[in-house]
Amino acid sequence: MAESAGASSFFPLVVLLLAGSSGSGPRGIQALLCTCTSCLQANYTCETDGACMVSIFNLDGMEHHVRTCIPKVELVPAGKPFYCLSSEDLRNTHCCYTDFCNKIDLRVPSGHLKEPEHPSMWGPVELVGIIAGPVFLLFLIIIIVFLVINYHQRVYHNRQRLDMEDPSCEMCLSKDKTLQDLVYDLSTSGSGSGLPLFVQRTVARTIVLQEIIGKGRFGEVWRGRWRGGDVAVKIFSSREERSWFREAEIYQTVMLRHENILGFIAADNKDNGTWTQLWLVSDYHEHGSLFDYLNRYTVTIEGMIKLALSAASGLAHLHMEIVGTQGKPGIAHRDLKSKNILVKKNGMCAIADLGLAVRHDAVTDTIDIAPNQRVGTKRYMAPEVLDETINMKHFDSFKCADIYALGLVYWEIARRCNSGGTFLFCLFLLLPPRLGC
């Protein structure tokens, strides 16, 4: 009965083994009779034309025997049938070919049965190649990355050293020259187009960033220190290279420098070894943008007039064309708004952010419109810009759009003017009383 209980607990295997044992056939002249642990109705006896099998296996720490018949057709391959091999689950298996020869008890040897060795499809040489190949490839990639980084660092340091050792650079930018001296030189230079490029590089690479003061779609704005003075550093992200190049190009237009236009100092692309930063260095104004200034403070009538007049003066200088051997082309801003106007310490405005500006060539009557994915701010766009009916070939169209945006800036300034009157909403005087705000 113990053997019967063991067989029933190993029911799936027994069913598999007995799949072909229901039939019987003669082995030569007579069939082979075997003991069968699952043949209850046949008095634990089965008949086959093949072989008798007995197996011992471990189940829950107990040893169990299974005895059954193996049909001849399942004794494959010949000489070493699968059913007669020991395995990890059936710890010991024995096949025999005489009547009731499987009515014996097997024992699991001390230790475990040695599993049959399966020949490996990979030899020692192949295994060494499989392991060494990826390791060598990884090592090669690491070496290449290291060499590339080292090369960029050497180029960066060599270029910086050459710039610092340039005698013309030292002559233009002596060690005792301060930021105030540099700004004075820019203001009194004949061309008004900014510093030479090698001087710009020297300035940009000796600036120490202090704190971030703003963020935008282009990148970040930092306050930096250079020789005892504060400067504003606009750091563009690498995908905004066109905007950086365009704005630096516009700022270096001949005769552009004006007290009501943000003072440009330098532009440089700084390689810190891992990525490239695009820097635009300009004057620093602690009050920030006109938008932020009006949110923090109200203005007097005198302050309002000063803000409005200085903003108009800066825009007029942008629009104005100066004829001469070193003349200035007319420039339209195209993105004028209170966030792109800075407030100086003396309460005057300085127009900034010329990344979308266009220049007019009076000789050929053409407009220099750089390809740029950025667009202006819709809230400040003139109607003809919004409905795309603006004449893109006529420079006066762009100037008119700037004047429209300046009018909206004036409205913002006037709304924050403390004139001592009663505060009214903007539409109160325009709508009937029943529709008033």
Secondary structure as UniProt FT lines:
FT   HELIX           2..9
FT   HELIX           11..17
FT   TURN            18..20
FT   TURN            28..29
FT   STRAND          32..35
FT   TURN            37..38
FT   TURN            40..44
FT   STRAND          45..48
FT   STRAND          51..59
FT   TURN            60..61
FT   STRAND          62..70
FT   HELIX           72..74
FT   TURN            78..79
FT   HELIX           82..84
FT   STRAND          92..96
FT   TURN            99..102
FT   HELIX           124..165
FT   HELIX           167..172
FT   TURN            175..176
FT   HELIX           179..188
FT   HELIX           197..204
FT   TURN            205..206
FT   STRAND          208..215
FT   STRAND          219..226
FT   TURN            227..228
FT   STRAND          229..236
FT   HELIX           238..240
FT   HELIX           241..251
FT   TURN            254..255
FT   TURN            259..260
FT   STRAND          264..271
FT   STRAND          276..283
FT   TURN            286..287
FT   HELIX           290..296
FT   HELIX           301..319
FT   TURN            325..326
FT   STRAND          330..332
FT   HELIX           338..340
FT   STRAND          341..343
FT   TURN            345..346
FT   STRAND          349..351
FT   TURN            355..356
FT   STRAND          358..361
FT   TURN            362..365
FT   STRAND          366..368
FT   HELIX           378..380
FT   HELIX           383..386
FT   TURN            387..388
FT   TURN            392..393
FT   HELIX           395..415
FT   TURN            426..430
FT   HELIX           433..435
//
